[in-house]
Amino acid sequence: MRTLNLGILAHVDAGKTSLTERLLHAAGVIDEIGRVDDGNTQTDTLELERRRGITIKSAVVSFVVDGTRINLIDTPGHPDFIAEVERVLGVLDGAVLVVSAVEGVQAQTRVLMRVLRRLRIPTLLFVNKIDRAGARYGELLDGIAARLTPAIAAMGSVDGLGGAAASFTPFSPEHPGFADRLVELLAEHDDALLAAYVEGHAAVPWRRLRRSLTLQSRRALVHPVYFGSAVTGAGVADLMGAVTRLLPAAAGDPAAPPSGAVFKVERGTAGEKVAYVRMFDGTVSVRDRLPFGEGRSGKVTAISVFDHGGAEPRAAVGAGEIARVTGLAEVRIGDNVGAAPRRPAGAPQFAPPTLETVVVPGRAADRGALHAALAQLAEQDPLIGLRQTGDPGSPEISVSLYGEVQKEVIQTTLAEEYGIAVSFQETTTIYIERPVGSGAAAEEMGGENPFRAGVGLRVTPAAPGTGVRFRLGIELGSLPMAFIKAVEESVHRTLRQGLRGWQVTDCVVTLTRSSYTPPPPYGWSKWSSSAGDFRNLTPLVLMAALREAGTSVHEPVHRVTVELPADAVGAVAPVLAQLGGVPQATTVRGGTAELEVHLPATRVHELQRLLPSLTRGEGTVDGAFDHYRQVRGQAPVRPRTGANPLDRKEYLLHVTRRV
């Protein structure tokens, strides 16, 4: 049986979870359709999800349509939980991006489509809520083409738009203009079709057009658009048929060496780790010793494969399937299973969190339990970014956030699942540092260097968005690979705090020199170099090189869309300028205006506070992270954690005590 791992993605409240319910009902998996407002949907299983009516954690359900097993992954729509979406993207064969027929293309919709196109994930668009007042058709298609991608093909028309009886009718080959529009779109990537079109499009048979549409949809070159309603079921059957026909099935060789990716980790009823694994190749069986991550392994004790609804116990999981795997005690989100997969689940596609807050336990005695609880939550969401600062005797515990809703979820989870009451200090913005120029430093063995290692490093700037890359500038074989890995790991760990305490990114770090003491012929001696020597020395050398290079601090900037009455633009525009906004576009339709502006993340909340009074309560703000820009004037400083490698004496004392 063919298997298709399908993601359902959308801006919050576009109807993504309702569509999932409708698909499960149409496939015969559930007898009654759950409602988000009633808290009885299949994929929102957390009590907090049911109570709030939003998806917080990705969930997998399975059903069969036309001989294809579909593993459907429902993802959060709220931008505060974009990390859950990121981890899912690497395991998908295809996606359905849900757009509201009323609200249209929203900020999160644009972010999601941009990443889907970058990863070349075959994607269908489903315009939901055609039964709602204010639903649009032609205008919305124009907006999708302008704001998401011009490579779209409307696959049908809507009757009774905006009413309870609204319906979707697929275009037939004879529909006026449909074949012409399809030929023009498909001919951009099909030379044979273009030649036939030039000769006379009447000569292009429908079967030929349909084959080209299928091939290009599966290659993510075009994106068919369907309309419907998850509430009434209109258009859902047509969407289901398109999913099996236009999206590619999972490929993979069950007989090849195991290769997969972990995209979710949760705790079982006994506290054991349960890993959600997408297998790309090979087969994994219960009792197999399975390697994962970097040098870790575990014995598989149980496997549950998603099939016909939920997860069912199985003896093995094969290529193309998704399973819950138990027994991998040290597994982490983003780990490769076996050989590295073709598209690792841990590859970052979205911006990291841009907010941070200090978590304060209600009782001082709960500080240790709080750290342990947050560490467990960080297993499920590594971007929580747990940090300890301040006095070692009573450190402050900080977490990274995407938004205020995520903070509320963390607070509720700690109270209900761990029995720990907490409060939060004021949320602050997370900045980044980038090298300004190039810098180099080196430490030779001996002298004031207490470590049995010699290291030279060079730091150079790289293009924005490229992250940190480690390169070798020494001859291969001149340093044992274990020592090279120790240097590389230490580089990434050290750059979490730059000269001003912020994470350093967008740079290349090159290992330019090295020296070590090899073990004697009869084995290791206390005078031999170790990986620990290189881990301890690298921060000193790297921070010295970074001081020579210098760094600049950059702040996160959001692309914000403000929708407001047209007559309020004159009052809002000056306020946007005062908040540091840079105008991008202004659109006026009837009595409504839409302003797009780049706004520092630190000022978004202030805009949300001011807007109601400026727009008679009719203005709305919608936005998402767009880029970083350099801070002008006095750059903010972040408290450092642990020893300060900027101070050589302090750092060496810290390392000596630790050793």
GUZA-57477 format. One record per residue (C-alpha): x, y, z; residue in one letter. Coordinates in pm, whole numbers, padded with zeros to 5 digits, always signed. Layout:
N
XYZa;...
! end
This chain:
659
+00000+00000+00000m;+00122+00351-00083r;+00198+00574+00216t;+00175+00953+00219l;+00293+01159+00515n;+00080+01472+00492l;+00105+01794+00691g;-00191+02025+00752i;-00066+02382+00804l;-00240+02717+00847a;-00257+03049+01023h;-00438+03020+01355v;-00820+02997+01324d;-00815+02922+00950a;-00992+02592+01026g;-00701+02348+01008k;-00808+02119+01293t;-01171+02128+01175s;-01051+02015+00832l;-00860+01730+00995t;-01181+01620+01172e;-01375+01635+00846r;-01110+01427+00664l;-01113+01162+00938l;-01493+01146+00924h;-01497+01119+00545a;-01243+00836+00565a;-01456+00647+00819g;-01209+00678+01108v;-01453+00865+01334i;-01833+00847+01346d;-01889+01198+01475e;-01702+01517+01387i;-01548+01692+01685g;-01549+02067+01728r;-01256+02281+01838v;-01490+02495+02051d;-01628+02185+02223d;-01278+02046+02292g;-01351+01701+02148n;-01129+01682+01839t;-00907+01381+01768q;-00574+01560+01738t;-00603+01817+02019d;-00565+01563+02298t;-00399+01779+02564l;-00639+01916+02824e;-00487+02260+02773l;-00550+02238+02397e;-00914+02146+02454r;-00960+02426+02705r;-00799+02697+02493r;-00930+02572+02158g;-00588+02586+01988i;-00336+02327+01875t;-00016+02335+02082i;+00154+02005+01995k;+00168+01833+01658s;-00035+01512+01643a;-00048+01219+01401v;-00356+01030+01284v;-00385+00779+01002s;-00650+00679+00749f;-00678+00511+00409v;-00815+00673+00093v;-00820+00504-00249d;-00553+00253-00154g;-00322+00515+00002t;-00241+00517+00374r;-00225+00882+00480i;-00040+00973+00798n;-00188+01314+00866l;+00010+01546+01092i;-00196+01830+01243d;+00032+02121+01336t;-00021+02434+01548p;-00138+02746+01368g;-00050+02996+01639h;+00289+03162+01571p;+00396+03104+01932d;+00424+02733+01850f;+00599+02759+01512i;+00878+02534+01646a;+00634+02241+01636e;+00572+02313+01267v;+00944+02335+01196e;+01011+01990+01333r;+00736+01838+01119v;+00846+01987+00787l;+01143+01756+00747g;+00929+01441+00753v;+00654+01539+00507l;+00591+01403+00159d;+00333+01673+00092g;+00123+01941+00259a;-00215+02111+00254v;-00196+02482+00338l;-00532+02606+00465v;-00635+02965+00387v;-00946+03133+00526s;-01187+03256+00257a;-01278+03542+00493v;-00946+03656+00641e;-00746+03563+00331g;-00366+03549+00324v;-00240+03624+00676q;+00109+03676+00814a;+00162+03317+00924q;+00026+03191+00592t;+00303+03377+00411r;+00571+03248+00646v;+00455+02888+00602l;+00430+02906+00223m;+00773+03065+00197r;+00927+02772+00382v;+00724+02509+00196l;+00850+02653-00132r;+01208+02674-00007r;+01200+02305+00092l;+01017+02218-00230r;+00745+02032-00042i;+00454+01958-00278p;+00163+02166-00150t;-00209+02196-00223l;-00402+02501-00105l;-00747+02462+00051f;-00951+02780+00089v;-01178+02710+00385n;-01493+02881+00520k;-01668+02948+00187i;-01994+02923+00385d;-01904+03222+00603r;-02022+03580+00549a;-01745+03783+00385g;-01597+03484+00199a;-01420+03575-00126r;-01323+03390-00443y;-01167+03589-00732g;-01021+03858-00508e;-00874+03593-00281l;-00714+03408-00574l;-00551+03737-00677d;-00422+03779-00320g;-00279+03426-00312i;-00103+03483-00644a;+00038+03816-00529a;+00133+03728-00171r;+00208+03354-00172l;+00301+03233-00522t;+00186+03304-00878p;+00217+02931-00960a;-00141+02844-00860i;-00421+02670-01046a;-00781+02724-00932a;-00941+02381-00970m;-01307+02476-00948g;-01575+02736-00887s;-01793+02822-00587v;-02171+02859-00588d;-02359+03035-00309g;-02043+03198-00172l;-02089+03326+00184g;-02399+03118+00259g;-02463+02793+00444a;-02533+02615+00113a;-02205+02722-00050a;-02065+02446-00270s;-01753+02371-00475f;-01774+02244-00833t;-01453+02113-00995p;-01376+02253-01338f;-01433+02016-01627s;-01193+02011-01926p;-01463+02192-02122e;-01501+02478-01872h;-01441+02808-02058p;-01083+02925-02008g;-00978+02650-01766f;-00766+02451-02012a;-00613+02773-02149d;-00508+02893-01805r;-00372+02549-01715l;-00169+02522-02035v;-00015+02866-01981e;+00082+02775-01624l;+00218+02427-01696l;+00404+02528-02014a;+00651+02728-01801e;+00808+02398-01688h;+00708+02168-01974d;+00880+02240-02306d;+00682+01974-02494a;+00358+02123-02370l;+00478+02470-02466l;+00554+02351-02819a;+00209+02194-02846a;+00053+02514-02713y;+00236+02728-02967v;+00116+02498-03244e;-00241+02526-03116g;-00366+02450-02766h;-00672+02273-02904a;-00434+01993-02996a;-00338+01937-02630v;-00560+01657-02495p;-00696+01676-02141w;-00513+01355-02048r;-00184+01523-02141r;-00269+01830-01930l;-00372+01620-01632r;-00047+01420-01646r;+00161+01738-01656s;-00039+01886-01366l;+00025+01574-01158t;+00398+01570-01231l;+00445+01940-01161q;+00235+01929-00844s;+00448+01642-00714r;+00762+01843-00793r;+00625+02149-00606a;+00631+02356-00927l;+00258+02437-00923v;+00004+02449-00642h;-00359+02352-00718p;-00618+02549-00519v;-00943+02396-00389y;-01229+02573-00212f;-01464+02434+00050g;-01587+02428+00408s;-01462+02200+00683a;-01788+02264+00872v;-02031+02166+00596t;-01802+01926+00411g;-01822+02119+00083a;-01520+02051-00138g;-01357+01810+00109v;-01412+01501-00108a;-01247+01681-00402d;-00954+01776-00179l;-00913+01414-00064m;-00905+01295-00422g;-00644+01558-00507a;-00426+01458-00212v;-00396+01098-00335t;-00369+01197-00701r;-00147+01508-00698l;+00087+01454-00401l;+00375+01203-00408p;+00376+00889-00196a;+00664+00816+00039a;+00967+00667-00131a;+01221+00441+00034g;+01381+00099+00036d;+01276-00125+00330p;+01581-00345+00268a;+01833-00058+00288a;+02019+00035+00610p;+01786+00215+00854p;+01757+00590+00802s;+01506+00814+00974g;+01447+01132+01170a;+01298+01210+01514v;+01051+01500+01492f;+00877+01473+01828k;+00959+01342+02176v;+00712+01294+02460e;+00698+01108+02792r;+00497+00788+02834g;+00280+00698+03131t;+00581+00557+03320a;+00798+00860+03241g;+00984+00686+02959e;+01080+00874+02644k;+00873+00805+02334v;+01024+00916+02002a;+00816+00990+01692y;+01028+00861+01403v;+00976+00901+01030r;+01159+00621+00848m;+01305+00717+00509f;+01479+00386+00437d;+01531+00048+00601g;+01340-00133+00873t;+01367-00116+01252v;+01242-00400+01472s;+01175-00443+01842v;+01495-00540+02028r;+01718-00381+01762d;+02015-00182+01888r;+01957+00149+01710l;+02217+00426+01668p;+02094+00786+01672f;+02231+01136+01706g;+02606+01161+01745e;+02745+00846+01901g;+02435+00752+02102r;+02231+00435+02076s;+01952+00245+02248g;+01765-00081+02238k;+01416-00055+02093v;+01166-00195+02344t;+00836-00115+02168a;+00707+00014+01835i;+00364+00152+01746s;+00297+00230+01379v;+00026+00476+01272f;-00240+00292+01075d;-00622+00318+01039h;-00671+00585+01301g;-00413+00579+01580g;-00090+00398+01656a;-00101+00018+01672e;+00168-00206+01828p;+00391-00364+01566r;+00705-00575+01562a;+00875-00343+01309a;+00849-00012+01122v;+00961+00021+00761g;+01054+00285+00505a;+00794+00558+00457g;+00612+00491+00785e;+00583+00694+01105i;+00607+00520+01441a;+00625+00581+01813r;+00948+00416+01930v;+01027+00341+02295t;+01362+00248+02446g;+01584+00531+02322l;+01651+00692+02659a;+01892+00960+02533e;+01704+01049+02213v;+01645+01416+02128r;+01430+01601+01879i;+01613+01640+01549g;+01825+01327+01594d;+01899+01116+01290n;+01815+00748+01330v;+02070+00521+01164g;+02217+00684+00854a;+02154+01055+00797a;+01820+01102+00618p;+01776+01300+00302r;+01596+01583+00478r;+01675+01590+00850p;+01392+01695+01079a;+01621+01922+01277g;+01719+02153+00990a;+01614+02506+01099p;+01371+02686+00868q;+01213+02950+01091f;+01369+03221+01302a;+01460+03128+01662p;+01253+03271+01949p;+01292+03647+01987t;+01165+03682+02345l;+01298+03574+02683e;+01163+03578+03038t;+01280+03475+03385v;+01068+03204+03550v;+01024+03256+03925v;+00898+02969+04147p;+00624+03055+04391g;+00827+02889+04666r;+01206+02910+04685a;+01214+02540+04778a;+01075+02455+04431d;+01374+02599+04247r;+01540+02262+04187g;+01212+02096+04087a;+01140+02387+03852l;+01469+02343+03672h;+01407+01969+03635a;+01054+02030+03504a;+01170+02291+03253l;+01446+02056+03140a;+01179+01796+03060q;+00974+02054+02871l;+01288+02151+02679a;+01318+01787+02565e;+00984+01832+02388q;+01068+02182+02265d;+01446+02245+02248p;+01390+02609+02148l;+01273+02683+02503i;+01643+02754+02546g;+01675+02696+02921l;+01940+02927+03078r;+02067+02988+03431q;+02220+03323+03524t;+02314+03510+03838g;+02435+03378+04173d;+02520+03003+04161p;+02351+02965+04501g;+02015+03097+04376s;+02035+03130+03999p;+01771+03288+03781e;+01610+03050+03531i;+01531+03196+03189s;+01338+03048+02897v;+01308+03160+02537s;+00966+03235+02391l;+00789+03311+02066y;+00508+03501+02239g;+00290+03563+02542e;+00054+03272+02471v;+00347+03030+02494q;+00432+03179+02834k;+00078+03113+02956e;+00099+02753+02832v;+00429+02696+03016i;+00281+02841+03336q;-00030+02622+03315t;+00171+02309+03229t;+00404+02358+03525l;+00108+02404+03760a;-00109+02117+03633e;+00149+01853+03539e;+00429+01925+03787y;+00249+02099+04074g;+00480+02401+04058i;+00331+02751+04075a;+00541+03009+03891v;+00532+03372+03786s;+00730+03551+03518f;+00937+03863+03513q;+00885+04112+03230e;+00939+03962+02885t;+01248+04098+02709t;+01373+04080+02351t;+01649+03840+02244i;+01909+04005+02024y;+02191+03842+01827i;+02554+03932+01760e;+02734+03916+01427r;+03110+03957+01370p;+03203+04295+01226v;+03540+04189+01081g;+03788+03903+01095s;+03985+03797+01400g;+04232+03524+01489a;+04392+03387+01805a;+04599+03088+01910a;+04726+02914+02225e;+05032+02693+02206e;+05096+02406+02446m;+05296+02494+02754g;+05364+02827+02920g;+05049+02983+03068e;+04831+02731+02888n;+04731+02470+03152p;+04575+02234+02896f;+04750+01962+02696r;+04627+02109+02371a;+04717+02374+02118g;+04446+02551+01919v;+04431+02833+01664g;+04101+02974+01540l;+03995+03237+01288r;+03651+03403+01289v;+03513+03567+00973t;+03168+03713+00894p;+02922+03518+00679a;+02600+03605+00497a;+02294+03677+00716p;+02091+03367+00788g;+02373+03118+00732t;+02435+03047+01102g;+02767+02920+01236v;+02986+02706+01012r;+03299+02525+01129f;+03580+02456+00885r;+03920+02288+00892l;+04224+02490+00800g;+04461+02216+00909i;+04569+01906+00722e;+04343+01606+00767l;+04512+01349+00989g;+04719+01607+01177s;+04472+01596+01468l;+04262+01298+01583p;+03900+01325+01474m;+03777+01303+01835a;+03975+01619+01917f;+03841+01798+01608i;+03485+01712+01713k;+03561+01841+02064a;+03675+02174+01918v;+03370+02199+01690e;+03125+02121+01970e;+03296+02374+02196s;+03280+02640+01921v;+02903+02607+01889h;+02855+02599+02266r;+03079+02903+02326t;+02909+03117+02061l;+02584+03099+02253r;+02724+03405+02435q;+02916+03670+02246g;+03100+03980+02361l;+02776+04134+02486r;+02617+03810+02603g;+02397+03743+02296w;+02428+03442+02068q;+02680+03491+01787v;+02568+03380+01443t;+02634+03422+01071d;+03006+03350+01085c;+03268+03098+00979v;+03508+02959+01241v;+03819+02795+01099t;+04057+02570+01293l;+04392+02707+01176t;+04643+02541+01412r;+04656+02246+01647s;+04896+02046+01860s;+04860+01762+02107y;+05052+01500+02300t;+04983+01150+02166p;+04954+00854+02403p;+05264+00632+02447p;+05278+00299+02261p;+05163+00104+02565y;+04842+00307+02606g;+04705+00620+02766w;+04900+00817+03027s;+04805+01118+03236k;+05040+01324+03022w;+04847+01247+02702s;+04610+01500+02548s;+04235+01439+02581s;+03920+01570+02416a;+03852+01755+02740g;+04170+01958+02697d;+04045+02081+02360f;+03696+02151+02495r;+03840+02360+02777n;+04091+02552+02566l;+03867+02635+02271t;+03648+02899+02451p;+03957+03101+02549l;+04095+03105+02195v;+03759+03163+02030l;+03663+03460+02248m;+04005+03615+02191a;+03952+03584+01815a;+03603+03727+01851l;+03735+04027+02046r;+03973+04100+01759e;+03692+04066+01504a;+03445+04271+01705g;+03070+04218+01699t;+02759+04424+01635s;+02423+04365+01803v;+02111+04313+01589h;+01745+04331+01688e;+01457+04121+01549p;+01221+04301+01313v;+00867+04185+01235h;+00674+04238+00914r;+00347+04369+01052v;+00014+04405+00871t;-00223+04663+01019v;-00583+04650+00896e;-00787+04957+00983l;-01058+05195+00858p;-00926+05399+00566a;-01003+05726+00744d;-00774+05626+01035a;-00457+05596+00825v;-00367+05958+00893g;-00370+05897+01269a;-00189+05560+01263v;+00091+05632+01013a;+00274+05888+01235p;+00255+05650+01532v;+00411+05371+01326l;+00695+05608+01235a;+00746+05704+01601q;+00771+05333+01690l;+01051+05286+01436g;+00836+05135+01163g;+00950+05136+00801v;+00654+05139+00556p;+00647+04860+00296q;+00307+04881+00125a;-00036+05041+00160t;-00353+04894+00011t;-00699+05053+00024v;-01013+04854-00063r;-01336+05044-00015g;-01343+05177+00338g;-01064+04946+00464t;-00689+05006+00447a;-00404+04763+00497e;-00061+04891+00600l;+00247+04668+00582e;+00543+04787+00786v;+00874+04657+00924h;+00859+04713+01300l;+01113+04629+01574p;+00989+04334+01778a;+01025+04542+02094t;+00755+04782+01969r;+00490+04537+01844v;+00319+04507+02183h;+00308+04887+02214e;+00140+04911+01874l;-00119+04654+01982q;-00189+04863+02293r;-00224+05194+02104l;-00417+05077+01798l;-00771+05043+01946p;-00783+05408+02055s;-00652+05523+01714l;-00902+05320+01510t;-01224+05328+01717r;-01150+04970+01819g;-01163+04847+01458e;-00790+04806+01388g;-00611+04471+01394t;-00240+04380+01400v;-00096+04066+01245d;+00273+03997+01205g;+00564+03758+01202a;+00942+03773+01227f;+01105+03898+00907d;+01474+03980+00964h;+01736+04125+01200y;+01875+04477+01176r;+02171+04637+01350q;+02106+04829+01670v;+02211+05190+01647r;+02357+05361+01951g;+02406+05185+02285q;+02367+04810+02236a;+02193+04610+02512p;+02397+04362+02718v;+02273+04020+02829r;+02375+03863+03163p;+02621+03580+03106r;+02589+03225+03233t;+02867+03026+03400g;+03228+03140+03381a;+03316+03439+03168n;+03567+03336+02899p;+03630+03706+02837l;+03821+03708+03165d;+04108+03458+03136r;+04181+03431+03509k;+03817+03386+03607e;+03763+03126+03337y;+04069+02920+03433l;+03968+02924+03801l;+03618+02804+03704h;+03751+02521+03486v;+04001+02413+03751t;+03726+02389+04014r;+03503+02197+03774r;+03775+01948+03686v;
! end
